[in-house]
Amino acid sequence: MDFNEVLGKIKDLFGKIDFGDIWGKVKPYISKIGDFLKKTPSFFAAFILLLTVAVDPAAGSTDSSHLIHEEASVLLDAYYMGQGITNDGTYYYTSGSLTALKMTAIAKYDMKTMKLVSKNTKPLPKDLQKRGNDHIGGISFYNGKIYAAVEDSKAYKHPCIAVFDAATLKYIAHYDVNPSRFPDGIPWLAVNPETGMLYASAWSDTSVLQQFQISAVMAHVKEIDLCGTGVLDRIQGGEFYGGKLYLSADNKDSGKIKNVYSVDVGTGCVKLAFTRDVGKSDSEAEDMTAFLTSDGAVFHVLDYNKLLGVYIRSYSADISD
């Protein structure tokens, strides 16, 4: 192939790129990139953020939910929030795991500004690390503490619930849970703030929820048989809102459409609450939290774009029965 052929192919390639479409997606983030540069004097970091929002297909609304806004994070921020999210009305608390590097993290962000307030990049004690616990998944805030689903991601022999102080992000304690109830790990958990009961489930094809009582040293209370849609699969996180449990699913059967389910923990009835358009089929839906913000958003869901970025996407949805 001579030089003219190469040049011709390059011209053809650039001719296929819709720069107007790329600019349309990048433009809303220009001011954020400027703020990012002020906080982090790194042109590389700014370039990664620009690249992330430019190449990702735009997420959007569906018939059952409205995407109000989204926040994109890359590099260290993406690591700090790649798995779990919860809130106390003032702060987002997030968790992250890079199991290949045996790295975990807990972080705290101002909900209004998304400024990083504090972080703990060594949240798990050595005794948990030695037995293989290397993954922090979904998290939930309750009564000044962060409850986290923790697993040993290769063997799934030591699932546990770890507790951290929300003010300092320091480890307080952990409670081992029966691995027979979580044969493929404990990916998520959620605390009902009205009762102090904690709920979790196995990762794939489960027809039961596990209920624990926090005040009784995380005693297992019962299994709740699910009805309605029945089996839960690939649940990544959840949170209570209005007395109901809402669950974020990384369902693979609907392409770029991800599901959020509601569960009545009293009856075990599961319903499809709403769907989300995350823009691309290989985005991974992660944890979610719930809080009514001034712009009308209620549900705030993490999505990992399988490149270098993590989004917090905020939605309003018609959840009336």
C-alpha positions in Angstrom: 0.0 0.0 0.0 1.5 3.3 -1.1 1.3 6.7 0.7 -1.6 8.0 -1.5 -3.7 4.9 -0.6 -3.0 5.4 3.1 -3.9 9.1 2.9 -7.1 8.2 1.0 -8.1 5.7 3.7 -7.4 8.3 6.4 -9.6 10.8 4.6 -12.4 8.2 4.2 -12.2 7.4 8.0 -12.5 11.1 9.0 -15.3 11.5 6.6 -17.3 9.0 8.5 -16.9 10.7 11.8 -19.8 12.9 12.8 -18.0 15.8 14.5 -21.2 17.6 15.1 -22.6 14.7 17.1 -19.3 14.5 19.1 -19.4 18.2 19.8 -23.1 18.0 20.9 -22.1 15.4 23.5 -18.9 17.2 24.6 -20.3 20.7 24.8 -22.2 20.3 28.1 -19.0 19.1 29.8 -16.7 21.9 28.8 -17.3 23.9 32.0 -16.8 20.7 34.0 -13.6 20.0 32.3 -12.4 23.6 33.2 -13.4 22.9 36.8 -11.6 19.6 36.6 -8.4 21.2 35.4 -8.5 23.7 38.3 -8.8 20.9 40.8 -6.3 18.6 39.0 -3.5 20.2 37.1 -3.3 17.3 34.7 -3.9 17.7 31.0 -4.0 13.9 30.7 -6.8 13.6 33.2 -8.8 16.3 31.3 -8.1 14.5 28.1 -9.5 11.2 29.5 -12.6 12.9 30.7 -13.1 14.6 27.3 -12.5 11.2 25.5 -14.9 9.4 27.8 -17.9 11.7 27.2 -17.0 12.0 23.5 -16.9 8.3 22.6 -19.8 7.1 24.8 -23.2 6.9 23.1 -25.5 9.3 24.9 -27.7 7.9 27.6 -31.3 9.0 27.6 -34.8 8.8 28.9 -37.3 5.9 28.4 -41.1 5.7 28.6 -40.9 5.0 32.3 -38.0 7.3 33.4 -36.5 10.7 32.7 -32.8 11.2 32.8 -32.4 14.6 34.5 -28.6 14.8 34.7 -25.4 12.8 34.9 -21.9 13.2 36.3 -18.9 11.6 34.6 -15.9 10.6 36.6 -12.5 9.1 35.4 -9.2 7.8 36.8 -9.1 8.0 40.6 -12.6 9.2 41.0 -13.8 6.3 38.8 -11.9 3.9 41.0 -13.4 5.4 44.2 -17.0 5.0 43.0 -16.9 2.1 40.6 -19.1 -0.2 42.7 -21.3 1.3 45.4 -23.2 4.4 46.2 -25.4 5.6 49.0 -26.3 9.0 50.6 -27.3 10.7 53.9 -28.9 13.7 52.2 -25.7 15.8 52.3 -23.0 13.4 51.0 -22.7 10.6 48.5 -20.7 7.7 49.9 -19.1 5.5 47.3 -17.1 2.3 47.1 -14.7 1.0 44.5 -12.7 -2.2 43.9 -9.9 -3.2 41.5 -9.7 -6.8 42.3 -6.8 -7.5 39.9 -4.7 -5.1 41.9 -6.3 -6.0 45.3 -7.4 -2.4 45.7 -10.5 -1.3 47.5 -11.8 2.2 48.5 -14.5 4.1 50.3 -15.1 7.7 49.5 -17.3 10.7 50.4 -18.5 13.4 48.0 -20.5 16.6 48.5 -23.8 15.9 46.8 -24.2 19.4 45.4 -20.7 20.0 44.1 -19.4 16.5 43.7 -16.2 17.6 45.4 -14.3 14.8 47.0 -14.5 15.3 50.8 -12.5 12.3 52.0 -11.4 8.8 51.1 -10.1 5.6 52.6 -8.0 3.6 50.1 -7.3 0.8 52.6 -10.7 0.2 54.2 -10.4 -3.5 54.8 -8.4 -4.8 57.8 -5.5 -7.2 57.2 -7.4 -10.2 58.6 -10.0 -9.9 55.9 -7.4 -9.3 53.2 -5.5 -12.4 54.2 -8.4 -14.7 53.8 -9.1 -13.2 50.3 -11.7 -10.5 50.8 -10.9 -8.2 47.9 -14.1 -6.7 46.7 -16.5 -4.1 48.1 -19.8 -4.0 46.3 -23.0 -2.3 47.1 -23.3 0.0 50.2 -26.0 1.5 52.3 -26.1 4.4 54.8 -27.9 3.9 58.2 -27.6 5.7 61.5 -24.2 7.3 60.9 -22.6 4.1 59.5 -21.9 2.7 56.1 -22.8 -1.0 55.6 -20.9 -2.7 52.7 -21.2 -6.0 50.9 -17.8 -7.6 50.9 -16.7 -10.8 49.2 -13.6 -12.8 48.2 -14.2 -12.6 44.5 -12.4 -15.8 43.4 -13.7 -18.4 45.9 -16.8 -16.9 47.4 -16.1 -18.7 50.7 -16.1 -15.6 53.0 -19.0 -13.2 52.2 -19.4 -10.7 54.9 -21.0 -7.3 55.8 -18.4 -4.7 56.7 -19.3 -1.5 58.7 -17.6 1.9 58.4 -18.0 5.1 60.3 -19.6 7.6 57.9 -17.8 10.6 59.5 -14.3 9.2 59.2 -14.8 6.3 56.7 -12.8 4.1 59.1 -13.5 0.4 59.5 -15.6 -0.5 62.6 -16.4 -4.2 62.3 -17.6 -7.0 60.0 -20.1 -9.8 60.2 -19.6 -13.1 58.4 -22.7 -14.4 56.6 -23.5 -18.0 55.7 -21.8 -18.7 52.3 -24.5 -21.2 51.5 -26.9 -18.3 51.2 -24.5 -16.4 48.9 -22.9 -19.2 46.7 -21.7 -16.7 44.1 -20.9 -13.8 46.4 -22.8 -10.9 48.1 -22.9 -8.2 45.5 -25.3 -5.7 47.2 -27.2 -4.9 50.4 -29.7 -2.2 51.5 -30.9 -1.1 54.9 -34.5 -0.2 55.6 -34.1 3.1 57.6 -37.6 2.6 59.1 -36.9 -0.8 60.7 -33.1 -1.2 60.8 -33.4 -4.4 58.8 -30.7 -5.2 56.2 -31.5 -7.1 53.0 -29.2 -8.8 50.5 -29.3 -11.6 48.0 -27.1 -13.9 46.0 -25.8 -12.7 42.6 -27.6 -14.8 40.0 -31.0 -16.5 39.6 -32.2 -16.2 43.1 -35.8 -16.4 44.2 -35.2 -15.3 47.8 -34.1 -12.2 49.8 -32.0 -12.6 52.9 -33.0 -10.5 55.9 -30.7 -9.5 58.8 -31.3 -7.5 62.0 -28.6 -4.9 62.6 -29.5 -4.3 66.2 -29.1 -8.1 66.9 -25.5 -8.2 65.8 -26.5 -8.9 62.2 -28.6 -12.0 63.1 -30.2 -13.7 60.2 -33.9 -13.2 60.5 -35.4 -15.1 57.6 -35.5 -15.8 53.9 -38.2 -13.9 52.0 -39.7 -15.8 49.0 -40.1 -13.6 46.0 -43.2 -13.5 43.8 -44.3 -11.4 40.9 -41.4 -11.3 38.4 -40.0 -14.0 40.7 -36.3 -14.6 40.1 -33.7 -11.8 40.6 -30.6 -12.0 38.4 -27.5 -9.8 38.3 -28.6 -7.3 40.9 -25.8 -4.8 41.6 -27.3 -2.6 44.3 -30.4 -1.2 45.9 -31.8 1.3 48.3 -35.1 2.0 50.1 -37.4 4.8 49.1 -40.9 5.4 50.3 -40.9 2.1 52.2 -40.0 0.0 49.2 -36.7 -1.6 48.1 -35.5 -0.6 44.7 -32.9 -2.7 42.9 -30.5 -1.9 40.1 -30.1 -4.8 37.6 -27.3 -5.3 35.1 -29.6 -7.3 32.9 -27.9 -8.4 29.6 -31.0 -9.4 27.6 -32.1 -5.9 26.6 -29.0 -4.3 25.2 -28.6 -0.8 26.4 -31.8 -0.9 28.5 -31.3 -1.6 32.2 -34.0 -2.5 34.7 -34.8 -1.1 38.1 -37.1 -3.3 40.2 -39.2 -2.5 43.3 -39.7 -5.1 46.0 -42.3 -5.1 48.8 -40.2 -6.8 51.5 -43.4 -7.5 53.5 -44.9 -9.7 50.7 -41.9 -10.5 48.6 -43.7 -9.1 45.5 -41.2 -7.9 42.8 -42.2 -5.5 40.0 -40.4 -3.8 37.2 -40.3 -0.2 38.5 -38.8 1.5 35.5 -36.2 1.1 32.7 -33.1 3.1 31.9 -31.4 3.8 28.6 -27.6 3.8 29.4 -26.5 4.5 25.8 -24.4 1.4 25.1 -25.1 -2.3 25.5 -21.8 -3.1 27.3 -22.2 -0.5 30.0 -22.4 -2.2 33.4 -25.1 -1.1 35.8 -23.8 -0.8 39.3 -25.3 0.3 42.7 -28.0 2.9 43.2 -29.3 5.3 45.8 -32.4 7.3 46.3 -33.0 10.9 47.4 -35.2 13.7 46.1 -33.1 16.5 44.8 -34.2 20.0 43.9 -34.3 19.2 40.2 -36.8 16.4 40.7 -34.4 13.5 40.5 -35.0 10.6 42.9 -32.9 7.7 41.7 -29.2 8.0 41.3 -27.5 5.0 39.6 -23.9 4.2 38.9 -22.9 3.0 35.4 -19.4 1.8 34.4 -18.7 2.4 30.7 -16.2 -0.5 30.4 -13.5 2.0 29.3 -12.3 4.5 31.9 -15.4 6.2 33.1 -18.1 5.9 35.7 -21.3 7.9 35.6 -23.8 8.9 38.3 -27.1 9.1 36.4 -30.1 10.7 38.1 -33.7 10.0 37.2 -37.2 10.8 37.9 -39.7 8.0 37.4 -43.4 7.3 37.8 -43.3 4.8 40.6 -47.0 5.1 41.6 -48.8 1.8 41.8 
